[in-house]
Amino acid sequence: MKLTIIKIRKLKNLFIFLTAVTFTINTSHAQNNIFSVNGNVGIGTTTPDEKLAVNGVIHSKEVRVDLKAWPDYVFKPRYNLLTLNEVKTFVEQNHHLPEMPSAQEVETKDLKLGEINTLLTKKVEELTLYLFEKDAEVTTLKSNFDSLEKKYQDQQNQLHAIKDMLDQLKKGK
């Protein structure tokens, strides 16, 4: 069933057509709240504002999102990774990660799955870089610790040798 609504305005005895909107209602699904309006499909809504608008929960095995950019640039040598202190300062001041939307922004604006997945992937890749840095620091610290432990053991051996020499000198008097 098609329904066309035309807004008409009278101006000095002339009728001027301003807007024509065609609604297509699939009457076989109307009882299930499925509507088609201007090429947009609505489920649970009579005013779909996108190609598919759903007023309710969507259950799916998979959702495909087309993306144009992926944050692999994070691993390029010229990527400017914030220091952890810079991130900490930002979080203390803003209560969310840099470049991520705040709770207020998410509550008041739409959350676009493609954009948020790209941001989350970027944050995971940045965390991977931080882990690489921390792993290098731990490796250096372990090496330094092993070196200090060897020096300590050598000093302990020298100390025992000196004590033994002192004991022998005392006995030799």
C-alpha positions in Angstrom: 0.0 0.0 0.0 1.4 3.4 -1.0 0.4 6.6 0.6 1.6 10.0 -0.8 1.4 13.1 1.3 1.6 16.4 -0.4 2.0 19.7 1.5 0.2 22.4 -0.4 0.4 26.1 0.4 -2.0 28.7 -1.1 -0.4 31.9 -2.2 -2.5 34.7 -3.9 -5.1 32.2 -5.3 -2.3 29.9 -6.6 -1.6 26.5 -5.3 2.1 25.7 -4.9 3.2 22.2 -4.2 6.1 22.3 -1.7 6.7 18.7 -0.7 5.7 15.2 -1.8 6.5 12.2 0.4 5.6 8.7 -0.5 5.2 6.1 2.2 5.2 2.4 1.3 3.7 0.3 4.0 4.1 -3.4 3.7 0.7 -4.4 5.0 1.6 -8.1 5.3 4.2 -7.1 8.0 2.4 -4.1 9.5 1.3 -6.2 12.5 5.0 -6.9 13.1 5.8 -3.2 13.0 7.9 -3.3 9.8 7.6 -0.2 7.7 9.2 1.2 4.6 9.4 4.9 4.3 11.2 6.6 1.3 13.4 3.6 0.8 14.3 3.3 4.5 13.1 0.3 6.5 11.9 0.6 10.0 11.4 -2.3 12.5 9.5 -1.2 15.6 9.4 2.4 14.3 7.2 4.2 11.8 9.9 6.9 11.2 13.1 5.2 10.0 15.8 7.8 9.5 18.4 5.4 8.0 18.3 2.5 5.4 17.6 0.3 8.4 16.3 1.6 11.7 15.4 -0.7 14.6 13.7 0.3 17.8 14.8 -2.7 19.9 17.4 -5.4 20.3 19.1 -6.9 17.3 20.3 -10.5 17.5 22.8 -11.5 14.9 25.6 -14.0 14.3 27.6 -11.4 12.5 27.6 -7.8 11.5 29.8 -6.5 8.6 31.0 -2.9 8.7 32.8 -1.4 5.8 35.8 0.7 6.9 38.2 2.9 4.9 41.1 3.2 7.4 42.5 0.9 10.0 45.0 2.1 12.6 48.1 0.0 11.6 49.8 3.4 11.3 50.3 3.1 15.0 53.2 0.7 14.3 55.0 3.0 11.9 58.2 4.5 13.2 57.0 8.1 13.0 53.8 7.5 15.1 53.7 9.9 18.0 52.8 7.6 20.9 52.0 9.6 24.1 54.0 8.7 27.1 52.2 6.8 29.9 52.6 9.9 32.1 50.8 12.0 29.4 48.0 9.4 29.2 47.8 9.4 33.0 47.5 13.2 33.2 44.9 13.2 30.5 42.8 10.5 32.2 43.1 12.3 35.6 41.8 15.5 34.0 39.2 14.1 31.6 38.2 10.7 33.1 38.5 8.9 29.8 41.3 7.9 27.4 42.6 10.4 24.8 40.6 10.2 21.5 37.9 8.0 23.1 34.5 9.5 23.6 33.5 10.4 27.2 30.5 8.8 28.9 28.5 12.0 28.3 29.3 12.0 24.6 28.2 8.4 24.2 25.0 9.1 26.1 24.1 12.2 24.0 25.4 11.1 20.5 25.1 8.1 18.4 27.9 5.5 18.8 29.1 4.3 15.4 30.3 0.8 15.6 32.9 1.1 12.8 34.4 4.2 14.4 34.5 2.8 17.9 36.0 -0.5 16.7 38.7 1.5 14.9 39.4 3.5 18.1 39.5 0.4 20.3 41.9 -1.4 17.9 44.1 1.7 17.9 44.1 1.7 21.7 45.0 -2.1 21.7 47.8 -1.4 19.3 49.1 1.5 21.5 48.9 -0.8 24.5 51.0 -3.3 22.6 53.6 -0.6 22.0 53.6 0.2 25.7 54.1 -3.5 26.5 57.1 -3.6 24.1 58.6 -0.7 26.0 57.9 -2.2 29.4 59.3 -5.6 28.2 62.5 -3.9 27.1 62.7 -2.1 30.5 62.1 -5.4 32.4 64.8 -7.1 30.3 67.3 -4.3 31.0 66.4 -4.4 34.7 66.8 -8.2 34.8 70.2 -7.9 33.1 71.3 -5.1 35.6 70.0 -7.2 38.5 71.9 -10.3 37.3 75.1 -8.2 36.9 74.6 -6.7 40.4 73.9 -10.1 41.9 77.2 -11.4 40.3 79.1 -8.5 41.7 77.6 -9.0 45.1 78.5 -12.7 45.0 82.0 -11.8 43.9 82.3 -9.4 46.8 80.9 -12.0 49.2 83.6 -14.4 48.0 86.3 -11.7 48.4 85.0 -10.9 51.9 85.2 -14.6 52.9 88.7 -14.8 51.5 89.8 -11.8 53.5 88.2 -13.2 56.7 90.1 -16.4 56.1 93.3 -14.6 55.6 92.7 -12.6 58.8 92.0 -15.8 60.7 95.2 -17.3 59.4 97.2 -14.2 60.4 95.7 -14.3 63.9 96.6 -17.9 64.3 100.1 -17.2 63.0 101.0 -14.7 65.7 
